[in-house]
Amino acid sequence: MAHPKKRSSASRRNKRRTHIKLAMPALVVCPVTGVVHTPHRAFWHEDKMYYKGRVVISKEPLN
């Protein structure tokens, strides 16, 4: 692995890191359930898993 010849100062290091930041995730509202979720992901609502507005999996009670 490569090793730096000289130590980078804190200001130089911080200038390089200015573009590394968190971004807010994209969120959408499901037209069927009204739940806010991330797009293109399945989500649970009232013991049912929804994807693209359809029920994919229904959870059955353990009794």
C-alpha positions as a Markdown table, in Angstrom:
| # | Residue | x | y | z |
|---|---|---|---|---|
| 1 | Met | 0.0 | 0.0 | 0.0 |
| 2 | Ala | 1.1 | 3.6 | -0.6 |
| 3 | His | 2.1 | 5.7 | 2.4 |
| 4 | Pro | 2.1 | 9.5 | 2.4 |
| 5 | Lys | 5.5 | 11.1 | 2.4 |
| 6 | Lys | 4.3 | 14.1 | 4.4 |
| 7 | Arg | 1.5 | 14.5 | 6.9 |
| 8 | Ser | -1.6 | 16.4 | 5.6 |
| 9 | Ser | -2.6 | 19.3 | 7.7 |
| 10 | Ala | -6.1 | 19.4 | 9.2 |
| 11 | Ser | -7.2 | 22.3 | 6.9 |
| 12 | Arg | -6.1 | 20.4 | 3.8 |
| 13 | Arg | -7.8 | 17.3 | 5.0 |
| 14 | Asn | -11.0 | 19.2 | 5.8 |
| 15 | Lys | -11.0 | 20.9 | 2.4 |
| 16 | Arg | -10.9 | 17.5 | 0.7 |
| 17 | Arg | -13.8 | 16.3 | 2.8 |
| 18 | Thr | -16.2 | 19.2 | 2.1 |
| 19 | His | -18.1 | 17.2 | -0.5 |
| 20 | Ile | -18.7 | 14.2 | 1.8 |
| 21 | Lys | -22.0 | 14.8 | 3.4 |
| 22 | Leu | -25.3 | 13.2 | 4.2 |
| 23 | Ala | -28.3 | 13.6 | 1.9 |
| 24 | Met | -32.0 | 13.3 | 2.8 |
| 25 | Pro | -33.4 | 10.0 | 1.4 |
| 26 | Ala | -36.1 | 10.3 | -1.2 |
| 27 | Leu | -39.6 | 9.5 | 0.2 |
| 28 | Val | -42.9 | 8.9 | -1.5 |
| 29 | Val | -46.5 | 8.4 | -0.2 |
| 30 | Cys | -48.2 | 5.1 | -1.1 |
| 31 | Pro | -51.4 | 5.8 | -3.0 |
| 32 | Val | -53.1 | 2.7 | -1.4 |
| 33 | Thr | -52.1 | 2.9 | 2.3 |
| 34 | Gly | -50.9 | 6.5 | 2.6 |
| 35 | Val | -47.7 | 5.4 | 4.3 |
| 36 | Val | -44.5 | 7.3 | 3.6 |
| 37 | His | -41.7 | 5.0 | 2.4 |
| 38 | Thr | -38.6 | 5.0 | 0.2 |
| 39 | Pro | -39.4 | 4.4 | -3.5 |
| 40 | His | -38.7 | 1.0 | -5.2 |
| 41 | Arg | -38.7 | -0.8 | -1.8 |
| 42 | Ala | -41.3 | -3.1 | -0.2 |
| 43 | Phe | -42.7 | -1.9 | 3.1 |
| 44 | Trp | -44.8 | -3.4 | 5.9 |
| 45 | His | -48.2 | -1.9 | 6.9 |
| 46 | Glu | -50.7 | -3.6 | 9.2 |
| 47 | Asp | -49.1 | -7.0 | 8.9 |
| 48 | Lys | -49.0 | -6.9 | 5.1 |
| 49 | Met | -46.0 | -6.2 | 2.9 |
| 50 | Tyr | -46.7 | -3.9 | 0.0 |
| 51 | Tyr | -44.8 | -3.4 | -3.2 |
| 52 | Lys | -45.9 | -1.2 | -6.1 |
| 53 | Gly | -49.3 | -0.7 | -4.4 |
| 54 | Arg | -50.0 | -4.5 | -4.1 |
| 55 | Val | -50.0 | -6.9 | -1.2 |
| 56 | Val | -47.0 | -9.2 | -1.7 |
| 57 | Ile | -47.0 | -11.0 | 1.7 |
| 58 | Ser | -49.6 | -11.3 | 4.4 |
| 59 | Lys | -48.5 | -12.2 | 7.9 |
| 60 | Glu | -50.7 | -14.8 | 9.6 |
| 61 | Pro | -51.3 | -14.8 | 13.4 |
| 62 | Leu | -49.2 | -17.2 | 15.4 |
| 63 | Asn | -52.3 | -18.7 | 17.1 |
